[in-house]
């Protein structure tokens, strides 16, 4: 134990992807990591991923990689909104968060799950995760998306709507880059509608992560559908490009040699 404490008290040098200029390719550098202080631990990261939140911070020249792969979407549907069985759900934006919302809504027993996205390539994976209908805003024949959703739901509209883009024209589940305020017509509130915020889906890691892990092991929760690419740490700029181009849902970034060790090769 004394030897372990002595080793943990030493600084270590690691490779890091550093953002020197907002929105520009990350630079691979060697950095020194200070030893853990009181109530801190040092962990070894084998792999991680990036999401659109990372894109937002990258464009602001602040970088950190998301370790929470999909808690925002699963938690937002089944925990924060508590989607009711037999209800209708509309999901705006079919990135990783939106697709996770679809899966969460399906797990809650939603009868109709409508996906809205400009990229039709997302429709196939959306269907496999539980979506029943899709809307491409560029292909509505001049109708607004809300009009199409009302028609699909018999005039009443969706029971639950999830905004997974980061657009302040609707409710926020995605992250808005410009921090613009939300404007809601007062009559919508009078009609009984409500807007609920969600940070990481309201997940409480100590209790909820083990439960989600068990659902995955029991094949109730699908994760593989989200992974579209895998690459080494040195290719992180390519991972950012794929995400900004809408060609990637989740790209697993393996740290130096981690995948080789993980595969036992």
Secondary structure, 3 states (H helix, E strand, C coil): CHHHHHHHCCCEEEEEEECCCCCCCCEEEEEEECCCCCCCCCCCCCEEECCHHHHHHHHCCCCCCCCCCCHHHHHHHHHHCCCCCCCEEEEECCCHHHHHHHHHHHHCCCCEEEEECCCCCHHHHHHHCCCCEEECHHHCCCCCHHHHHHHHCCCCCCCEEEECCCCCCCCCCCCCCCCCCCCCCHHHHHCCCCCCCCCHHHCCHHHHHHHHHHHHHCCCCCCHHHEEEEEEHHHHHHHHHHHHCCCCCEEEEECCCHHHHHCCC
